[in-house]
Every structure is written in C-alpha cells, then in structure tokens.
C-alpha cells in the first residue's frame, strides 16, 4: 500500500502532466507598440500555473531601435495599470 506522501507526490505529478488549455495567437501591427485585446477574454483555471512564450517573430525589416534598454515583452491584464 502506498503512503500518504507517495499519494501526494503522484497527485502532484498527475496535475502537472494533464493537458491544459492552450491558445495560438497571431498579433500583427506596424507601430512600435502593439496592443491586443482578446474578445472573448482568455480564461485560465485557478488551479493551474501558466506560462506565456513568444514562439516566433517574423519580420520583413530589421529592428534598428531595439537595444538592451527596451528589449522586452510586457503583458498586462489590466490595461497597464499595475506593472
């Protein structure tokens, strides 16, 4: 018979390997700042941890204005009010 610690470990393992919702989003624009609103909004269950990744950037031009001081992506769920 499995111990309580082993059962807890197995439950945690199952929680991490279960399929989770995912979305493929295409964002395009011509300005230096690109803002996207999702309608309907993306809904994430509270019992999961999530990550966001930029899978690729395709451009026909270079980015001469990007340097170490502004080389970042920012995500906001409140219109940029917090962070």
Residue pairs with C-beta under 8 A, 6 or more apart in sequence:
2 10
15 47
20 48
20 50
21 43
21 44
21 45
23 42
25 36
25 38
27 34
27 36
28 34
32 65
44 50
52 75
54 73
74 80
76 82
76 83
